[in-house]
Amino acid sequence: MTGYGRAKFENDDREIQVEIKSVNHRYLDLNIKIPRLYAYLEDMVKKTLQASLVRGKVDIYVSIKEKEGSDVRISPNMPVVQGYLEAAGAISRQFGLPMEGLSLADIIRLPDAITADKEEADAEVISAQVQQTLTKAVEEYDAMRTAEGSRLCADILDRARLIGEYVDFIEQRSPDSVEEYRQKIALRMQELLEDSEIAQQRILSEAALFADKVSVTEEIVRLRSHLKQLDSMVNGKAAVGRKLDFLVQELNRESNTIGSKANDYAIAKTVVELKAEIEKIREQIQNLE
């Protein structure tokens, strides 16, 4: 489902930013972008996200910037300084020149007396800092998804209640439609068959057979059962996106069966409305985990 999260870490050495954004997708598709120098962090980032996410096309951007001079170590080159001093002493003794004028500033300015070495960043320290930043970004990302998910669940439950009302109407209307159609069949058969006891029995037999074929009681029972499961899943805490996909297919299947059985305009019209709501639910659950 859609979501966005961002977090930042900063200290004297570096600045780390993690950004997460996602769009709807049937499966979990992670796209991690991280500086090449820190490619060793990609597996850790991937495992952290897989532990929190189930589905969605997710883009993760990790930025790591070392601060100017934070990774440079300045230190004296003692052997070189010692060599300069010994050489200066030798010159002083050889030519009788005084060394009192040699200052610390003079020594520091001597070539290679001071070294500036670039320190290698500690991989474990950076990994821990990125992990900390990533966790905060995931928390913000989850907060946004939770808010959106609550709105989607409320909409799905509203539509499920409307479907339940349609099912109530079909259940109330179905016996009347069967009786009306049975009477039509009986009238037509009376016109075609002779008015005999055998004909009357044939009419009753055919009407009973028709009533059994067009009965939608089983479909109504299954629809109500599916609606209860939907309510339970949506109000639960587990990830149910794929289960809801299957459940909506079953709702649609039972609705199609009712539509094919019913020979009644009012029921057929209600089935169309019912299927429209099922389709809207199907679209909404694509956004849920």
C-alpha positions in Angstrom: 0.0 0.0 0.0 1.1 3.6 -0.4 3.2 5.2 2.3 6.1 7.5 3.0 8.6 7.8 5.8 11.8 9.8 6.3 14.4 10.0 9.0 17.8 11.7 9.6 20.8 11.0 11.7 23.7 13.5 12.3 26.8 13.7 14.4 30.2 15.3 14.2 31.4 12.7 11.6 28.5 12.2 9.1 25.0 12.8 8.1 22.6 9.9 7.2 19.2 10.2 5.6 16.8 7.4 4.9 13.6 7.9 2.7 11.0 5.2 2.1 8.1 5.5 -0.3 5.8 2.9 -1.8 2.9 2.4 -4.2 0.5 -0.5 -4.5 1.8 -3.8 -5.8 0.6 -7.4 -5.6 3.9 -8.6 -4.1 6.8 -7.1 -2.2 9.2 -5.4 -4.6 12.1 -3.6 -2.9 14.3 -1.1 -4.8 17.2 -0.1 -2.6 19.5 2.8 -3.6 22.6 3.3 -1.5 26.0 4.8 -2.2 28.4 2.4 -3.9 31.0 2.8 -1.1 28.4 1.5 1.4 27.0 -1.3 -0.7 27.7 -3.8 2.1 24.7 -2.2 4.0 22.1 -3.3 1.3 21.5 -6.8 2.8 20.9 -5.3 6.3 18.4 -2.7 4.8 16.6 -5.5 2.8 16.2 -7.8 5.8 14.9 -5.0 8.0 12.2 -4.0 5.5 11.2 -7.6 4.7 10.6 -8.1 8.5 8.1 -5.1 8.4 6.5 -5.2 4.9 4.4 -7.8 3.1 3.5 -6.2 -0.3 4.0 -3.1 -2.3 6.5 -1.6 -4.7 8.9 0.1 -2.2 11.7 2.6 -3.0 14.4 3.1 -0.3 17.0 5.9 -0.6 19.9 5.9 1.8 22.2 8.9 1.8 25.5 8.9 3.8 27.7 12.1 3.7 30.9 12.3 5.6 31.6 15.8 7.0 34.5 17.8 5.7 37.6 16.9 7.7 35.8 14.5 10.0 37.7 11.5 8.7 41.2 13.2 8.7 43.7 12.5 11.5 46.5 15.0 12.0 49.6 13.6 13.8 53.3 14.4 14.1 55.8 12.3 12.2 58.2 11.8 15.1 61.0 10.0 13.2 61.1 12.8 10.6 61.1 15.5 13.3 63.9 13.6 15.2 65.9 13.5 12.0 65.5 17.2 11.4 66.6 18.0 15.0 69.6 15.7 14.7 70.6 17.2 11.4 70.2 20.7 12.8 72.4 19.8 15.8 75.1 18.4 13.6 75.1 21.6 11.5 75.2 23.7 14.7 78.2 21.8 16.0 80.0 21.7 12.7 79.7 25.4 12.0 79.2 26.8 15.4 75.8 28.1 14.7 73.3 28.6 17.6 70.0 26.6 17.7 68.2 28.9 20.1 66.2 30.5 17.3 64.5 27.2 16.2 60.9 27.4 17.2 58.0 24.9 17.3 56.4 26.8 14.4 59.6 26.3 12.4 59.5 22.5 13.1 55.8 22.2 12.1 56.5 23.9 8.8 59.2 21.4 7.9 58.2 19.0 5.0 56.6 15.8 6.3 56.9 16.8 10.0 53.1 16.7 10.2 51.0 14.0 8.5 47.3 14.1 7.6 45.9 10.6 7.2 42.4 9.8 6.0 40.8 7.4 8.4 38.7 4.5 7.2 35.1 4.7 8.4 34.2 2.0 10.9 31.7 -0.3 9.0 30.1 -1.5 12.2 29.5 2.0 13.5 28.0 3.2 10.2 25.8 0.0 10.0 24.4 0.7 13.5 23.7 4.3 12.6 22.0 3.4 9.3 19.9 0.7 11.2 18.8 3.3 13.7 17.8 5.8 11.0 16.1 3.1 9.0 14.0 2.0 12.0 12.8 5.6 12.6 11.9 5.9 8.9 10.0 2.7 9.0 8.1 3.8 12.0 7.0 7.0 10.3 6.2 5.0 7.1 4.0 2.6 9.2 2.2 5.4 10.9 1.2 6.8 7.5 0.1 3.4 6.3 -1.9 2.7 9.4 -3.8 6.0 9.1 -4.6 5.2 5.4 -5.4 1.6 6.2 -8.0 2.7 8.8 -9.8 4.9 6.3 -9.8 2.0 3.7 -11.1 -0.5 6.3 -13.9 1.9 7.2 -14.9 2.2 3.6 -14.8 -1.5 3.0 -17.0 -2.2 6.0 -19.5 0.4 4.9 -19.7 -1.3 1.5 -20.0 -4.7 3.2 -23.0 -3.4 5.2 -24.6 -2.2 2.0 -24.0 -5.6 0.4 -25.7 -7.2 3.5 -28.8 -5.0 2.8 -28.9 -6.1 -0.8 -28.7 -9.7 0.4 -31.6 -9.1 2.8 -33.7 -7.8 -0.1 -32.9 -10.8 -2.3 -33.8 -13.1 0.6 -37.1 -11.4 1.1 -37.9 -11.2 -2.6 -36.8 -14.6 -3.7 -39.9 -16.7 -2.5 -42.3 -14.2 -4.1 -40.4 -14.3 -7.4 -40.4 -18.1 -7.4 -44.1 -18.2 -6.7 -44.9 -15.7 -9.4 -42.8 -17.6 -12.0 -44.4 -20.9 -10.9 -47.8 -19.5 -11.5 -46.7 -18.3 -15.0 -45.4 -21.8 -15.8 -48.6 -23.4 -14.5 -50.7 -21.2 -16.7 -48.7 -21.9 -19.8 -48.7 -25.6 -19.2 -52.5 -25.6 -18.6 -52.9 -23.9 -22.0 -50.7 -26.6 -23.7 -51.9 -29.7 -21.8 -55.3 -31.2 -21.5 -57.2 -30.6 -18.3 -56.6 -34.0 -16.8 -55.3 -35.3 -13.5 -52.1 -36.4 -15.2 -51.7 -32.9 -16.6 -52.2 -31.3 -13.2 -49.6 -33.6 -11.7 -47.2 -32.8 -14.5 -47.7 -29.1 -13.7 -47.0 -29.5 -10.0 -44.0 -31.6 -10.7 -42.5 -29.2 -13.2 -43.2 -26.2 -10.9 -41.5 -27.9 -8.0 -38.5 -28.8 -10.1 -38.3 -25.1 -11.2 -38.6 -23.9 -7.6 -35.7 -26.1 -6.7 -33.5 -24.9 -9.6 -34.1 -21.2 -8.9 -33.8 -21.3 -5.1 -30.9 -19.1 -4.0 -31.0 -20.0 -0.3 -27.6 -21.7 -0.4 -26.0 -18.7 -2.1 -27.5 -16.3 0.4 -26.2 -18.4 3.3 -22.7 -18.4 1.8 -22.8 -14.7 1.1 -23.6 -14.0 4.7 -20.8 -16.3 5.8 -18.3 -14.5 3.5 -19.5 -11.1 4.8 -18.9 -12.2 8.4 -15.4 -13.4 7.5 -14.7 -10.1 5.7 -15.7 -8.2 8.8 -13.5 -10.4 11.0 -10.5 -10.0 8.7 -10.8 -6.3 8.3 -11.2 -5.7 12.1 -8.3 -8.1 12.9 -4.6 -7.2 13.2 -3.0 -9.7 10.8 -2.0 -9.0 7.2 -5.0 -10.1 5.1 -4.6 -8.6 1.7 -4.3 -11.8 -0.2 -7.0 -13.6 1.9 -9.4 -10.8 1.1 -8.6 -11.2 -2.6 -9.8 -14.7 -2.5 -12.8 -13.8 -0.3 -14.0 -11.2 -2.8 -13.7 -13.7 -5.6 -16.1 -16.0 -3.6 -18.5 -13.1 -3.0 -18.5 -12.4 -6.7 -19.1 -16.1 -7.5 -22.1 -16.4 -5.3 -23.6 -13.1 -6.7 -23.1 -14.4 -10.3 -25.0 -17.6 -9.4 -27.9 -15.7 -7.9 -28.0 -13.5 -11.0 -28.1 -16.5 -13.3 -30.8 -18.2 -11.3 -33.1 -15.3 -10.6 -35.8 -14.7 -13.2 -36.9 -11.5 -11.6 -36.2 -7.9 -12.6 -35.9 -6.6 -9.0 -33.5 -9.3 -8.0 -31.4 -8.9 -11.2 -31.2 -5.2 -10.6 -30.1 -5.7 -7.0 -27.5 -8.2 -8.0 -26.0 -5.6 -10.4 -25.8 -3.1 -7.5 -24.4 -5.8 -5.2 -21.6 -6.7 -7.7 -20.7 -3.0 -8.2 -20.0 -2.8 -4.4 -18.0 -6.0 -4.5 -15.9 -4.5 -7.3 -15.3 -1.4 -5.3 -14.2 -3.5 -2.3 -11.9 -5.5 -4.7 -10.2 -2.2 -5.8 -9.8 -1.1 -2.2 -8.2 -4.2 -0.9 -5.4 -3.9 -3.5 -4.2 -1.1 -1.1 -4.2 -3.3 2.0 -1.7 -5.7 3.4 
